[in-house]
Amino acid sequence: MCGRYTLRKGLSNVAEKLGNYLLDAAPESVSNIGPRFNIAPTQNNLVLRKSFDEPDKLQAAYLRWGLIPSWSKTQQTQSPMINARSETVAEKPSFRAAFQRRRCLIPADGFYEWKKAKGVNQPYFFSMADDSVFLMAGIWETWVGEHNQHFDSYTILTTHANALMARYHERMPVILSGERLEQWLEPSITKLDADERLELFAPIDPELMSCRPANPIVNNNRSEGPECLEAPASAPIPQLDLGL
């Protein structure tokens, strides 16, 4: 799964990863977002979705993490839908409509996963080997209340773990780039067969990633700042020999 992530870099770094897409002018509320070291469920975060007016552009929006289906009776759910399995996202009632019509990208430059060692639930930080921004596949939805209030939310797609992640968890976010990124945002994705979807949602090459221990303060969603990435001296050092 993906339960916490970071975005320490700004919109200019995000825009460099968009391939043939342009980033539409962002509202001031989005442009002024500072570095985030511990993005947690139910918080509002940066999401990129197709512009409503110009299909070759992506719109920067600030949405709540934890998808609320449009048919939900209330704005709150018992447990936030923070992840959707890529293998079943096209069929699940909670995600089906959003998968067909409201796909998006979630910028990040790292994410956390936990592993128990010597009785301690130690967080680890996963990023690209060059510490660059990457784009996770997501879907978004609009919930409309009784007084016509609109509330937008999103969830992150996951896939099976690559060789690095498998040491810590069986799932990881779907990370897209190049042709896979463009394919994800195009309407024709709904016509892909099962094998084509498996290829699109395949986990990223583990050799492109790095992993290191993080600070247990990230367990508290109110913790923020660079200290989240400062591992305690006693933290177990991950074994990164992938056996490839």
N, C-alpha and C positions, 0 to 999 in steps of 0.2 A: 504494500500500500504506500501511499504518500500522505503523511500526516502533519509534516512541518517542512517549510522550505525557506529559502532566502532570495532576496533580490537587492543586492547591495549596489548595483550599477544603475545608471540612469537611462532615459528613453533613447538617447543617441546610441548607446551600446545595444539596446534592444533592436533599434531600426536596422542595424548592420546585419542582423540575422534573418531578415524578412525576404531575401531573394528578390523576386520580381514584384513583390508588393511594396507599396509606399505606405508610410504611416501618416494618417490624416492628422491635421492640427489637433493637438490634445487640449482639452479644457484645462484651465489653470489649476483646478483641483487635482488633476492627474499629473500635470507637469511638475508640480511642487512636492511630489511624494519624495521623501528622503530615503536613505538606505534602510532596508529591512533585514534583520538578522534572525528573525524567529516568527515567520508568518504562520498563523494558526487558524484552524477551522473557526467559522462564524465571523472572522474579521473580513473587512473589505480590502480587496487587493486588485492589482493591475491585471486586466484581461484585454486581449486583442481580438476583435471580431470584425467581420466584413462590414464595410461602410454601408449604410442604408441607401446612400445616393450614388456612390462611385465604387463599383465592384472590384476595381483594381487597387483599392486602398483599404487599409485596416484602420479601424477606429479604436482608440485607446479608451477603455472604460474602467470604472472602479466598482467591482461587484462583490457580493458576499460569497465567501467560500462555504459551500454546503447547499446543494441544489434543492430548491423547493419546486416540486412538480406543479404545473399550471392548474391541475385539477385538485390540488390539495385544499382542504376546507379551511386550513389556517396557515398563517405565515411561519409557524413553528412546527418542527417535526420532533419526534422523540429522540432520534439520533441523526445528526446532520449527514447528508449524503455527500461526503467529501471525495469519494472515489467511485468510479464506475469501471467494471471489468470490460476490457476491450472485446473479449470473446463473446459477451452477451449484451453489450450496450444497445445493439440494434433491435433487440427483442424485448428487453425489460420495459414494462409499462411506465416506470418512473423516468426512463431515459429515452425511450423510442422516438418521441416527437422531436426532442432537442437534437438527437443524433441526425435525424433526417433534415432539419432546417436551421439549427442554431449551433454550429460548430465554432470553436474558437481556439486560441493559443494562449497559454499562460506562461509568461516570461519568468525565468528563475536563473540563479547562478549557483544553486546548490540545494540539497535537501538532506534531511536527517532520517536515520533509521536507528533502532535500538537493538542491542543484543545483550543478553544476560551473561555475565562472566564473574565468577567467584561471588555470586549472590548480589551483584550490583547490575542494575539495568543501565548499561553504558551507551550513550548516544554516539553515533558516528556520522560524520559529515561527508556527503558524496557530491562531487563536482566534476566538471570537465578537467582534464589534465592541465589545460592552459588557463583554468579558472574563468573561462568566458561565459557569457550568457547563453542559455539554451531555451528551447521552446517546447513546452509540454502540451499534448493534445487535451482539449477540454470541450465541454458542451455547456451551454448556458440556457436559462429559462426565465420567463417573466411570469410572476404570480400577480394577479389583480385582485385587490380586496374589494369589500362591499362598497366602499366610498370611492372606488375607481383609483385607489392608490396603486402604483406600479412598483414592483420589487423584483430586481434582477439578481440572480444567483448563478453559481457555476459549480461544476465538479471536474476532477482530473481523471483522465483515463489511465488505467494501469495495464501492464502486461506481465508475462512471467519474467523472472529475474534472469539477468545475464550471469556469467561465471563469477564476476566480482560481487554482485548483489546477493547471489545465492548463499554466500557465507553468512549473511545477516538476515535476509528475509526472502520469501518465495515470490514476492511481487515487487515491481518498481514502476515509476511513471513511464508512459509512452513519450519518448523524446523524438521530435521530428526536425528534419532539415532538408534543404534541397527539394527534389521532386516529391518526396513523401510529404513535406509541408504543404506544397501546392495541391497535391492530390487530396489531402485531408480537408482543405477548405473548399473544394469544388463539389457541386451538387451530385456529380456522377458517382461519388463514393458509395451511395446507397445501392448501386447496381453491382458492386463487387461481390464475387463469390467468396466462399469461406477461405479458400487458399490465398486469394488476393488480399483479403483482410489480414490474415496471419502475417503476410509479408509486410503490409503497411504498418502493422502494430508490433513488429518484431522489436525486441530489446536492442538498445544501442550497443555497439561494439565495446566490450569492457576495457579494451586497451586505450580508449579515448577518455576514460574516467580515472579519477583518483579518489582515495578514501583516507580519512584520518579521524582519530578520536575527537569528540567535541566536549563542551562543558555541560555537565548535567543540569545547569540552570535552565537549559532550553526546555526542560520538563514543565516549567512554569510558563504559560503563554504570555505572562506579563513581562518576562525577561526580554530585553532588547540590547543591542549594542555589540561591538566587536568581541566583547568577553564571551559571547555565546560560542565562539569558535576556538576559545583558548582551553585546550584540554588540561585537566589536572595531571600532575606529574605521575600519579598512580594509575592512570588510565591504561588499559591493555592496548598494545600496539597491534593494529590489524595485520594479518598475513596477506600480502598482496600478490603472492606467486599464484598466477591464474592457472598454471598447468597447461598453457596453450602451446 
